[in-house]
């Protein structure tokens, strides 16, 4: 069983759930967020997962997030509770093909204070005992300048101890003051990463380059880089070469929210278990295909994840 520490934000999610008799859209409330989604799927795949985040205290939404974490078997000892604050909220709007657009309310979300007080010390101890530490570009965006500086040092330290670090770029321009600020933050943690996941949708606005080009460059420094293109074909670059995998068969998506997060969960779970790259990619595609056929980022609790069956 792989021991994993995941860092990021869990928010209140409002996902489309049909319409009323007069045609007004109806929404279902849940709890989700990019790294939280990945943490949940890792736990469902059998890994031992701790989630490091900050929440409010005593309100029904923060309590709901904590209950969801515990229901999924996540270790909540790294959750920092901040008084008089509410979790961030986002609503999903879907087009006819299931592609989504997000609308956020998170200006005073408690995640911005994650690294106040003793969070850094607690995270260091948890990360040292982990096999893998996972974060995303969204994590870096929402923890602020102080948090980014502290986290950069923590990741460099645990990397020096042999702990694997995984980064999903997941670039969201609205969360950053500029592409340059995002690039500086990401560049600061890349040297600590064993696993990197990005697409050209991430790399073009940040670097003016294709994901494949960056994957070649970063793999030469020692990372395993998963480069995803618009067709969903995946090329994985390592210092010892490149593994190319074809795009999977298409499925009719209902909601693409959480597709990349679930892909990362299955891929990393498989790789940390010692499975070959091609098998990890295949399992990752299968989980993502299941996820996009349901509404919301996280499948209903108890949904079977049959990743070994075509």
Secondary structure, 3 states (H helix, E strand, C coil): CCEEEEECCCEEEEEEEEECCCCCEEEEEEEECHHHHHHHHHHHCCCEEEEEEEECCCCHHHHHHHHHHHHCCCECCCEEECCCCCCCEEEEEECCCCCEEEEEECCCCHHHHCCCCCHHHHHHHHHHCCCEEEEEHHHHHHCHHHHHHHHHHHHHHHHHCCCEEEEECCCCHHHCCCHHHHHHHHHHHHCCCCEEEEEHHHHHHHHCCCHHHHHHHHHCCCCEEEEECCCCCEEEEECCEEEEECCCCCCCCCCCCCHHHHHHHHHHHHHHCCCCHHHHHHHHHHHHHHHCCCCCCCCCCCCCCCCCCC
